[in-house]
Amino acid sequence: MTFPAITVGLSIFLSVVYGLYWRTGRAVHLQMFRFWRRIFAVGFAIGVVAGAVLTFQMRLNWGVYGANTGPIIGPITGMEVVTAFFVEAGFIGVLLYGDGRVREGTMFVSTVMVSVGTVLSSTWIIAANSWMQTPAGFKVVHGRFEPTDWTRVIFNPSFIWRRPHMPAAVLISASLFVAGISAWYLVKGRAKGFARRSMSRSVPGTLRRRGRSGPAASAWTWRAPRRALGRPASRRCLPRRCAA
């Protein structure tokens, strides 16, 4: 599901952006926060609706499977609601409507807590899905899967590999999402200051492959061309002829 993945990454991005605004007081960071907060709200709403549908889908489409695995999948899903969704629901109102109404420190804490809630939510969801792929820590009693060791249930073999993969996936997805929209604004010549700053915050300014130096490293090095970002594109401008 694309929108929940982008939402998790955007929540982290919003925390960073508002932290920069709180620290520096620069208006461009507040502009970035307000713009990307709207997109985050849309993704959050889609994620809530999709999660509700999936909960009913488990029972309606796979009723036998849901009944047999209920003693394990049910508590994991319940923990996702109690520890993650309640945290998001408790602070999402301040994040969306507290700007200008509460102190900047309160806004920053609320933004961070929403980000923590999204990360916790993804953790429990991955735990449930990983157990479906590589079940562990259970016994079968009258056709039902009963837990015997919750540590093995949650930290099943595939969870150990899939959990680190998920943060990287959501950060990459959100970074490319932010960079793509920022690039569109730059191409159109609109809100260049906002677009440049969003681009620089979403994509690392310098990407290098370590262990190389000199001319041979040019193919492995990319620097964010700050001066070139505001320059109109030219059809005759080839990468080798137009240096950033």
N, C-alpha and C positions, 0 to 999 in steps of 0.2 A: 504494500500500500504506500503510494508515493507521498500523499499529504501528511500522514502521521510522521513519516521519516523526516520530511522537511520541517515539520513543526518542532520536532525535538531539536534539530540543528538550529532553527531560528531562535528558539528560547535561549540557547547558549549564546548566540550572536547578540540578542537583545541585552543579555546581562553584561556582556563585554562593552557594548556601545554605551549603555547608560552608565556603567562604571567610569568610562572615559569622560562622559559629560559631567558626572558628579565630581570628578577629579580636576578636569581642565576648565569646565564652564563654557566650552565652545558651543556656539549655537548650532553648528553643523552636526554635531553628535546628537543633539536633541532632535533635530530634523530627521536624522536617520532613524532614531528610535521611534518616533511617531509614525514614520512611513512604514517601516517593517513591522511595527506592532499591528497595523491593520491587516496585513497579509497573514501574520501569525494568528490573529483572531479568527480569520476565515478557515485556516487550516485546523485550528483547535476545534472549531465547531464541526467541521467535517469528520475529524477524528472521533469526537464524542458520538455522533450519529452512527458512524461506521462501527464503533465498538458495541453500541447497543444492538445493532443488527446482527453482528457476529455472535453475540451472546444467545440470542434467540435461534440463530441459525444452527448452532451446535446441537440444540435439543430438537429442533424441527426436522433438520435434514439428516442428522446422524444420531437419532434418539437412542439406539442400542449402544452405540459407542459412548455417548454421553452418560448413559446409566451405568455402564460397566466401569468407566474411568472417573466417575463423579467423585469418589472419595479422595482422589489426587488432584484432578483438574479443578474441582470446585474450590478447595482451600487456596490454591495458588491464585485463582482468579479473584477470590475474596480478598486476599492480601494485596493484590494490585489495586483494588478499589479502596481499601482502608488506608494503606500507607502511601499510595501515589495519587489516586484521583482526588481524595479528600484534601491533600496538600495543594494540588493545582486549583481545585474549586475554592479553597479558602483564600488564595492570594490572587486569583485571576481577576477578580473585581478591582482590586487596588491597581493591578498592572494596567488594566484597560481604562479605568476611569479616575485613577488617583492623581494623574499628572496635573500639577497646579493646585491640587486640593490637599495633598499631604506633603510632608517634608521629603527632600531628595533622598535622604538616607532610608526612609521608609519605602520609597519607590524602588530603590536599589535592592533592598532586602526582599521585597515582594517579587521582583523580577527573578532574583536568584532562586527563591523558593519554588516558583513556577518551573524554572529550569530543572531544579532537583526533582520535582514531581514527575516531569516528563521522562527523566532518566530512570527513575525508579519504576515508572510504568513500563518502560521498554524492558527493564530487567526482568520483571515478573512475567511479562508476555513471552520473552525469549525462554525463560525457565519452563513455562508450560509447553511451548512448542518444541523445545529441545527434548523434553521428556517423551513427547509423542514419537520423536524420531529414534531416540536411544533410551528406552525406559530402564530405570534402575531403582533399587530400594523399595521393592514391592513384593507382595505375594498374592496369588489368586485364590480367593475364597468364594466358592459357589459362583464362579464366573465373573466376580468383581475384583478389581485391582485395589488391594488394601495396602496402604503405606506401612513399611516397616522401619525405614530410616529416612527421615526428611532431608537430612544432609545429602544423601545420595540421590534422593528424588530431585532436589533443586540443582545440585552441582553434578548433574549427570554427565556422561562422557562428551556429548556434543555441546553442552552449555559452556564448558571451559573454553572452547574454541570460538563459539558463536558470540559470546558476550563481548570480548574485545573487538570483534569485527563490527558490531553494531554501532558503537560510538564513532568509529572511523567512517562508517557508511553514512551516518546522518550528518556528520560534519562536512564530508565531501559533497553530499547532496545539497545541503543548505548553502555551502560556499559557491557551488556552481550556479545555483538558483539566484543568489544575490548578485554574483558576477554577471550572469546573463542579462538580468534586468538593468544593472548599472551600465553594461555595455550598450544596451539599446538607448538609454538616455544620452550616453556620450555620442553615439552615432547621430542621434537626432539633434544634438546640440542643446539639450534642455537640462537645467539644474546641474551644470557641470561640477560645481563644488561638491554637491551631495553625491553625485555619481562617482567622482574620483575617490572621495573618501570611502564610499561603500565598497568600491572595487579594491582599494588598498587594504581594507579591513577584512574582506572576505577571501582574497587570494594573497598568499605570501608575496612580499615585495621582491624577494630573491629566491630562486630555486636553483640549487647547485647540486651537482653530483660530486661528492667528496672524493679526494684522491687524484684529481686532475687539475692541471694548471696550464697557463699559456694558451696559445691559439687553439690547441686541440680541445680545450674545455668550452669553447664558444658554443658548440652544439648542445652542451649540457647545461647552459646557463641562460636564465631568463630574468631580466630585471623589469620591474614595472615602469614603463616609460611615462613618467609624470608629464614631461613637456609634450610628448606625442599624444597624450590622451585628448587634449583639446584641439589638436590639429585636424582639419578636415581631411577625409580620406581622398586619395587620388588613385585613379585607375592605373596610371603609369608608375605609381610608386611601388617598386618591388622591394622585398625585404633587404636585398643586398645593396640596393642603391640608396635607400632611405634609412639611415641610421637613426636610432631613437635619440 
